[in-house]
Amino acid sequence: MNNPDDTAAVNRLLAFGFQPGLTPRRNAEYATLVDRCRTDPDFARLLHAAARGFDLTVIAVDPRAGLVLGATAETQFAVSVTDHITRPADRPIAALAHLAIAALAYYRPEDLDDPSHIGRITVRHVDEMVERATKELERQAAEADTDDGVPADHPDLMQLWRYYQRRNPVSSTGDDRAHSKSRHALIKRVAEYLADNGMLRRAGKENGGTYTTTARYQIQVRELAGQQMLGHLAELGITVGPDGSPAFNSTETTAAVPAAPAPSAERGE
């Protein structure tokens, strides 16, 4: 089935996949190619082969999200925190922001498999979730009397929680903007990066900035991160309340940070 027309169609589909803000709903040709890939096994195999030529993997071909591609370590298309957070001192906070955004958006395991689920996050709630996690880790470390201040059952978190607490959450400038090195400003940069790449949609300015998730982001979190990543915060007893703000199951830590009101999660396409 390797004829020039099929090759051209596959390359066209790849071109659409490289436009993360584009969805099949917005482009009839894109929708047609996505449908063909889902119904024509030969065409799908050709797509996977073409993606491998770019050192990419096909994560999903979805009627809502379109073509969702994953990058291998070898590809020039791979991106990391270092690509959008230039200062090394800011990268630990950005990494924690990525984790907390995913955890807030999909705090119930079933949300990752529910195509109708649209998560809603705010910059302030992301900061609250990470700060609550750092306080819980600090409490656990104090109880365990560990030398390095890191609970033995959370070695992968290293000293990130201490680093996060040392950074001011807002540190307003003279004109009431958040300082560029503050936690809120860095979380905002991460959220804007995800929005620019079709993972989130801007939904308002309340609580430092409000965003809703896209089908592309749901697929990425489900396929690439999975429950192992989201489980880190769940293990600490952190849940999300009806208003969308983070909370603790444990009664020992409920007074950590006052939650700000926010709209509850939406449902729909």
C-alpha positions, 0 to 999 in steps of 0.5 A: 500500500506504499503509493505516493498518495498514501505517503503524502496523506500520512505526511499531511497527518504528521504535519497536523500532529505538529500543530498542537493547538489544532484539533480535528473539530477545527479542520475537516481534512484533519478529521478525515485523516484521523478517521482513516487512520482509525479504520484503515490498519494499513494506513495506520501502520504507514503512519507509525513507520513514518513517525519512527523516521522522525524518532517519534512515537504515535501515542494516540490518534483520537477524534478529539485530540487528533494525532498525539505524538511522543518524543524519544530521547534521540529526536530533535522534537523532544522538549523538557523543562530546560527548554522553557525554564532557562534558569537552572534555579527555577527548574525544580519549581517548574518540575513540581508545577508540572506534577501538581497541574496534572494531579489537580486536573486528574485527581481521581484515577477514573478522570484519566479514562473519562473522555468527558472530563475537563479538569480545571486548575488555577495558579494559586491552587497549584501552589497550594497543592505543592506547599501542602505536600512539602509541609506533609513531607516535612512532618514525616521527616521530623517524625522519622528523624531523618538526617537529610530531611527527606523521608526514606519512602520518598527518595525521588523527591530529594530536597525539592520540598525544602527548595520550594519552601524557600522561594516566596510564593508571590513577591509582588513588584512595585506595580503589583505584578508577581515577581518573575522569580516567585513561585506563582510566576513560575507556575504561570509560565508552566501553565502558559507553556502547556496552553501554547502547546495545546495541553491547556486552555486559558479560562480566566484570570482568577486565582493567578490564572485559570486553565482547563485541560484538553483531550491532548493533555489527558492522553499525554498524562495517561499514556506518558505519566500514568498513575505512578506520577500522580500517586506521589501526591496521593500517597501524602493524603492530598485530595481535591475538594468540591471547590477544586482546591487541594486538601488533606485527608489527614486531620493532622495537616488540614491547617497548612494553607487556607484554600481559595475558592474556585469553580468546580471541574467542568464536564463536556467536550 
